[in-house]
Amino acid sequence: MNEIANYLLREFVKQSALSFGREFVVYNVHALIHLAEECHNRGTLASFSAFSYENFLGVIKSHLRSTHRPLQQLANKDMETQGALINSSYKKSNFVTLKNPVDGYNLPIRGQQYVIVITKDFTLSTNKANRYFKTINDEVVRLYSVIDSPRGIIVVGKRFTCYANYYEFPMESSELGIFKVSKFQNTFDYYNIEDVKEKCIIIPDSDDTFLCIPLIPIFH
C-alpha cells in the first residue's frame, strides 16, 4: 500500500504542475513526493506529525501574556497548574456520555433508551447525519437506539447485508474500509459500545445503493 500511495502522490504533483503551472508546486506540494518514504521509515503519519502541537496551539497562545520570552511564560504557567495546561475537556476519557432520553422501541434488552452517545472517538445519534457506524467485524450499521442496560451500553441497529468494492484501481476500496452497500436486514442487532470501531459517512450512490466511507480517528 505504501508503494501505491507513493505512486499516487508523485503522480498528483506531476499532473498538478501540468494543469496549474510550476508555480503551483510550492514547498508543501513538493513535500508530498517524500511523504510515503517518510512513513515507510518512521511509521504512520500520526506518529510523527506536528498536528497534535498545531491542534493545541490556541491553548498554548491563551496562556501567553505577550510575545516576550514565550517559552519561559509557558514553563512558569505549567508549574503553576502542575502540568495541567490543557483543559480537562481536551483530555482523553474512557467515559461515555448519553443524551436525550426517549421512550424508544419495545426491545428485549431493558434499560433507558437515548438518542445520542458520545465517546472520546466519535458521536453517534439517531438523526440522519450521525447514525451510521462500522463494527469491529466490519459490519456497516444504521443506529436506531442506545440503551443504558445492566450489562453496559448497548447500541441497537440494522446492518447492511450486501457489500462490494466501490473501485478496484489502484487497489480495492475495501482495503481502505470503503464499500458500496445495500439492503438492510429486517431485524435489530445489538452491539456493545466497545464493538463500535468507527463512525461512517453514507452517501447515496443510486436508488438502492450507498457509498460508505469510514471516519477514522487518526489524531488525538
N, C-alpha and C positions, 0 to 999 in steps of 0.2 A: 504493500500500500504506500510505503514511503517513496518508492520509485515512481509510482503513478502520480503522487502529489508533486514530486519534483518536476516531472514532465509537464504537468498542467500549469504549474506556477511559471515555469520558464516560457511555456507557450503563451501564457497570458501577457507576460512582459513583452515578448517579441511582437505579438499581434497588436497590443495596445500602442506600441511605438509606430507601427504601420498605420493604424487607424487614427490616432490622435496627434502624431508627431513626436519627435525625440524629446521635446521639452516636457512631455507627459511623464517620462521616465525619470522622475525626481528620485532623491535618495531612498525614500520609503518604498517606492515601487521597485526600484532596482534591488533593494534588500530582499525582496520576495524570492529571488533566484537562489538565495543562500539558506532559506528558511528550512527546507526539507533536510538539508545536510546538517544544520544545527540540531534539529530534532533527532536525527539519527545518532548524533554524537552525545547529546545532552539529555535526551528523554522527551517526554511530552512538553508541548509549549507551555502548559500551565506550571510546569516545574521550574522554569527559569525566566518566565515573563515578568516584566515590571508592572503588570496590570494591577496586582494587589496594592502596590505602592500608589499607583495613579488613582486607584479607586478610593483610597483614603486620603488623598491629597487635600481635599476640602476639610477633613477633620484636623489634619496637621495645621493647615493655614488658620483655622479658627482659634488655635492656641498661641498664635504669634501676635505680639502687640505692635511690632514694627519689623522692618527689614534688617535691622541691626542685630548681628550675631544670632541667626535663627536656630542653629544647632544648640547653642548654649541655652536659649529660651526653651527649646523642646526638652532638653535634658533636665532643666530645673522643674519644668511642668510635670515631667514623668516622675521625678522624685516626690513632688507634692501629691500626686494622685496615686502613688505607689504602683506605678506601672499600668494604670487604668486610663490611658489617654483616650482610648476608643470607648465610646458609649456602649453600654451593655446591649443595646438593640442591634449593634453591628456584630456582636459575637455569635459564634455558632451555638446552637442549642439543640438538644435532643428532644425538647418538649414539643408537643403537638397542640395546636390551638384549634378549637372547634367554634364555629359561629353560626348564628341564625337557626335556633332550634325550630323544628317543624313537627307536625303530626306524622307526615310521611306515609309510607306504604305499610300494608299489613304483611309483615315479614316473619319468618320463623325464628330469626335472631332478635331477642328482646333488648331494648335499650332506647335511650333518647336519640332521635334522628336529627341530623344537622344538614345545612345547605353547603357549608364551607369547611374545608380542612386546610390548615396551614402548617407546613413543616419548614425546616431550615433550607430545604432544597426546592420546594415548589408550593404553589397554592392551587388547590382544586376546588371547584364548586359545580353545582348542578346547572349553572347557566350555560348558554351555548358556547361562549368563548373559552371557558376554562374546564370543560368537563371530560376531556379525553386524556388517557394516560396509558403507559405501557408497563406491563408487569415484568418480573424477573424471568418469566418464561416467554417473553416477547409477545404476549397477547396484547392486542390493542383494544381498549375497553372504554365504553361511554359510562360516565358516572351518573347514578340515579339517586344515591343517598349515602350518608355517612352515619354509622351507628356507634355510639359510645356504649359498648356492651360490657358485661362482666369479664369477658375473655380478652378485652382490649378494643382498640378502634378498628372497626370493620368498614371497608368501602364496598358499596353494592353497585354492580354494573352489568352491562350486557356487552359481550365481546364480539368483534368481527370474526367471521368464520372463514373468509376467503382472503388469501394473501398472494401477491405477485410482485415481481420487481417492477419498479416504475421506469427504470432504464437499465441497460446492461453494458454500456460503454461509458467510460473506460474500465468500469468494474460494475458488478451487480449492485444495485442500490441497496439491497438488503444487508450488504456488508457495512453500510453506514446507518442501518436501522431505518431506512426509508422504504416504505411499502405502498403499493396500491391495494386498498382494502375494500371489501364489500360484504353484504349480507350479515345482518345482526342475528344472533341467536334469539330465541323467543323467551328464554327463562333467565332469571337473575343468577349471577355468580357472586360469591362472597370472598373478599381478599383481606388479609391482614394489611394494615398500613405499611408494614415492613416489606410487603410483596410488591409495592409500587416502586418501579425503577425510575421512571421519568415521566414528565408531562409531555404531551404531544400537541401539535397543531394538525387539524384535519381540514383539508381544502377540497371542495367538490371538484371531481375530475370529469364526471358525466352524471347522468341522471341517477345512477345506482352505484357508482364507484367513487372513492375518495383517495386523495394523496395524504399519507401520514408521515409527518416529519417530527422526529423527537427533539425536545428542547433539553439538551444535556447540560447539567450544571457543571461548568468547567472551572470557573473561578469563584473563590470564596474569600 
